[in-house]
């Protein structure tokens, strides 16, 4: 089984450690596992992060990526919309279940944002499209989306490339793709909040 907190992930993405916790959570329909707790390093301090839920993204019955959602454990949210709108340390981890072209990833993000924000974030989406179009995202790659409180979003693709977009509203809109009023699927929305505390 593939576990998100593997040694390679720790080295490639963010300086965090896996906290002593129960068995990791397996994504239904996948072999990918996510630890229940991790400790992130932010501004030189440890931040305990809790797993809010897991989900599997499918398109035309084909698995595209597994994902896990993490949130600073000091932050309390009651539902998906509050999680999407929280200006707090939070992550979305994706483990690719198949190869996807960067152009397809860029189009998927742009189209999903435009559903809820048709006239907004043109500059930010242009940055994301340019970033992803240069990449090939392969099966097994980890894609890490990190919301930095008060700052914006960092996107890291398997440690090979990283983009920072300093816009908190845009970061919230990205979370809204999965957790907002019009998510890409209801099953993903429900999965990512299935472990809210």
N, C-alpha and C positions, 0 to 999 in steps of 0.2 A: 504493500500500500504506500501511497505517496502522502507524506505528512508535511504540511505547510511550513512547520518550524524545523525544517531540516538544516543541517550544518551549512549547506550551500546557500540557503535563503538567509541565514543569519549573517553570512559573510557578504552577500550581494546587496541586501536591501537596507535594513535598519539595525542599529546596534540594540538588540533586545535579547532577553533570555526568556526561556519558558519557565513559568512558575510551577512549583510543585502543585499538581492538581489532579483531578480524576482522569479517567480515560478520555482521550481526545474524541471529538465528535466527528463521525463519518457523515459525509454528504450523501443523502439518499440518491441512489442511482449512480454513484461513483465510488471509487476507492480512495479518494482524497480525504484526509483527516485534518482537522484543525484543533489546536490546543485550546482548552477552555480559558486559560489565562496566559498572558505574556507580560513582561515588564519592559517598557520602552525607555529609551534614553532621550530626554528632551530638555534642552538648555542645561545639560549637565546633571539632570536629576532623573531618578527613576519614576516612571508613571505606570501604575498597574492598569492593564487593559483587560477588559472582559469580552468574551465572545457573545455577541447579541443574537447570532443565528448563522445558519449556513443555507446554501441553495445551489441549484444546478440550472444553468442557462442552457436551454435547448432551442433549436431553430429547425423547423421541419423534421422533428423527431430525432435530430442529430445533436448530441451533446457538444456544446461549444466551450464552456468553462464552468468549473466549480468555483464557488466563492464563499468567503467568510467575512463577517462584519465584526469589527472591534470598536469599543468605546472606552474612554477613560472611566474607570469604575467609580470615580467620585461624582460623576454626572448621572443624574436620574432623568430618564425620559419615559413617558407613558405609552407612546405609540410610534408608528412608523414616521409620521409627519414630524413629530418632535425630534426623532433621531436624525432625519434628513436636515432639519433646520438648526440643529445644535451647533453653535460655534465653539467646538471643543475638539480635543485630540481624538480623532477617530480614523479608522482605516477600513478600506475594502481590499481584500486580497483575492486575486483570481488565479486559479491554476488552469492553464489551457488544456482542454481535452482533445483538441485537434489543431492543425495548422490553420492560421488565419492571416491573410495579407494585411499589411499595415493600412492600406487604402480602405479595406473593408472595415477595420476597426475604427478608422477615422469617420467613415460614413455613418456607422452605427451610432457612435457617440453624438455626432452632429444632428442626425435625424431625431434621436431620442430627446436631446435638449430642446430642439425646435418644437416638439409637440407641446411643451408647456411654456416655452419662452420664444415664440416665433420671431420677435423683433429685438431680441436681446443677445448679448454676449458674442457679437460678430467677431470682435478682435480676439477674444479668448479662444473661440472655436477655430479661428484661422491658425492660431499657434498650435492647437492640438492636432489639427489636420496636417499641418506641415511636419510636426513631430512624428506622427504615426506613419505618414506616407513613406518615410525613409526606412521603415522597419519591416521585418517579417517576424511574426509572432508564431512560435512553434509549439507543438504539443509538448506539455511538461513545463513550459515557461511560466514564471510567476510574474504577474502584473500587479503592482502595488499602488493603490491610490491612498494618499495620506492627506487628511484635512488638518492643517496647522492652525490652531486657534488664533484668530485675529490677523491671520496672514493670507491664507488661500490654500491651494492644493499643490501637492507634488505627485507626479506620475513617474513611476520607475518601471521599466520593462526589463526584467531578468538581469538587472545590473548592467545592461549594455547601453542603456540610454535613459536620461532623466530630464524631465521638464517641470519647471515651477511656474505656476500661474498665480500671481499675487492678487487674488480677488476672492474674498470670502463668499460673496453672493454666487459667484460661479461655482465654487466648491460645493455649496449647498445645492445648486442646480444639478450637479453631477450625482450627488446622493439621491436627489429627487427622481433620477432615472429609474432607480430601483425601489424607492420608498415614498415617493410623492403620490399625489392624487391620481395620476395616470401612469403607473409603473409599467415597465415593459411586459411583465406578467404579474398577476396577483399571487401566483405560487411563490415567486421569488420574494416579493414583498413580505409575505407571511413567513417564509423561511428565515429571512434575515432578522426578524424580530421575535423568533420563536423562543429565545432565551433571555429576553429582557428581564432585568432585575428590578 
